[in-house]
Amino acid sequence: MDIYQKRRRGKILFLLIAIIIGVTSLIYTSWLTEKMAAEEQKRVELWAEATERQNDISIVFRNAEGELISEKGEVTADVLLKEKEEIEDKYLGFISMVNGQNNTIPIILIEDDTIKLDANINYKETRKKEVLSHELQKMKAYSDPIPVKLSEDDIQYLYYRESNLLRNLRIYPFVQLFVIVVFIIVAYFAFNATQRAEQNQVWVGMSKETAHQLGTPISSLMAWIEILKLQNVDQTLIDEFEKDIERLERITERFSKIGSKPELHPYNVVAALSSTVKYLKTRSSDKVIFKTRFDENEIVEIPLNAALFSWVIENICKNAIDAMSNHGTITIDLQKKEDQVLIDITDTGKGVPKSQFTTIFQPGFSTKKRGWGLGLSLAKRIIEIYHNGKIFIKWSEVGKGTTFRIILGNGK
């Protein structure tokens, strides 16, 4: 399995775990709020019942004629009043305790469309009527009123809504989910930044070490060429050897520049493309056809590091040759558009699936058994970081081919 597929699956797994945590929190909090809402309803109903009972106290000790009576039978008026006061103190004390326990649930008591009582609603006296009217509308939308029967002809209606505590509890899982999402985003970017920093250090170290290691065999080859010249070897062969050594020197120069900001100079991009294509033609199969759609005599100067740019074109074309199995056509097109130069490199290879349009530029990604998968990653770095341009897959279709687009500024 590709290392990036493993990392991608790890990120997806991490995301799924976060989603499961968030959904579980939502479900649990929803269950908890429903339980609390039911408890609040019971408390309001108990408050309503306590209010009814409080009114009943005044008639508990009276008969049908309205006279004071006692369960003990015939007693003096003083004893009857004392008995009534004792029971009232106990009963009313309990009822007052029940009513006093509601210090969180907003309530409004209505009688004949008139607000008789309100509790746990904050307002200024100057805005009392406006606030209570608004609260009453919310309470009517929240639940049906609870009738408070004071007598056969006197019925009041108790309205209420959820407490602020319950409301905050409903919001809490969404806040928690938001925090989880923010954490995932921050962790994702932090992970990517750390990963890129590590990759940069590896690339720089590997590149400079490669450049250093190439220096010795190049010097040795140059010495052997001088010896061959003294042996009257065919000059054509010596010229080819010298071209290859020059090529190796350019490659060494490219690797030595990785990790440091290269200098950009005005350079004819047409000449850079033409020389690179000529080099590739001499070292590619006769079955690979190169087509150029630009005037090789035209001069299009842009800020460029010719050595690194040439390496990018070579890398894309060599990947194209591999994709075509050394048999097909590579077309290079150059267009000028206002302050930009567009370069399209199209092959007739096996194509790239859309799912790989981005991952193909990641270091380590490769569809070949050989190679480290760093070519296109370095190409992207050279174009986008060093030249402030863009490189991406413009078009690709499996079985038909691929078009890479490079966008460079002309410096104007």
Secondary structure, 3 states (H helix, E strand, C coil): CCHHHHHHHHHHHHHHHHHHHHHHHHHHHHHHHHHHHHHHHHHHHHHHHHHHHHHHHHHHCECCCCCECCCCCCCCHHHHHHHHHHHHHHHHHHHHHHHHCCCCCCEEEEECCEEEEEECCCCCHHHHHHHHHHHHHHHHHHCCCEEEECCCCCEEEEEECCCHHHHHHHHHHHHHHHHHHHHHHHHHHHHHHHHHHHHHHHHHHHHHHHHHHHHHHHHHHHHHHHHHHHCCCCHHHHHHHHHHHHHHHHHHHHHHHCCCCCCCEEEEHHHHHHHHHHHHHHCCCCCEEEEEECCCCCCCEEEECHHHHHHHHHHHHHHHHHHCCCCEEEEEEEEEECCEEEEEEEECCCCCCHHHCCHHHCCCCCCCCCCCCCHHHHHHHHHHHHCCCEEEEEEEECCCEEEEEEEEECCC
